[in-house]
Amino acid sequence: MNASRGLFATAAVLWVIWGVVHLIAGLLTMANPAGQAVAGIADAVDPALITSVEYHPAVGAIVDQHGWNLAWIGLGTILPAVGVWRGRLWAIGLSALLGGMADLGYFIFMDLGGHVHFVPGTVMTIVSSAAILSSALGVYLGRDGR
């Protein structure tokens, strides 16, 4: 196996892991009441500060929309993983766009805001970054036939 293929395979596996975690997180977010869902996401915040409040139904709808987005973005990185494995540029770009932009927002608003613990959220940002870098390096090395 040449270096490019190994890098594409690594990226594909990382995207499947990332996608499954986000698909499950999205489903759990939609399945729980707003306060419990937010406490699960912002896990570095004292849950009593979040779950002891009675939220307007609109807040629940916003949280459910976030869960929906997590789920479809997770699925959107799982489905093209076969294409990533094969080094298809469309799949690499789609996965990087969906997972990368989702995690960029997470990093800016949640990590830098101090609202989350390192595990699992920041670890998933590292996973998506590693997948993007693996894919990019695979594309670069593949240009030279390595």
Secondary structure, DSSP 8 states (H G I E B T S, - for coil): --HHHHHHHHHHHHHHHHHHHHHHHHHHHHHS-HHHHHHHHSTTS-HHHHHTS---HHHHHHHHHHHHHHHHHHHHHHTTHHHHHTT-HHHHHHHHHHHHHHHHHHIIIIITTT-S-IIIIIHHHHHHHHHHHHHHHHHHHHHTT-
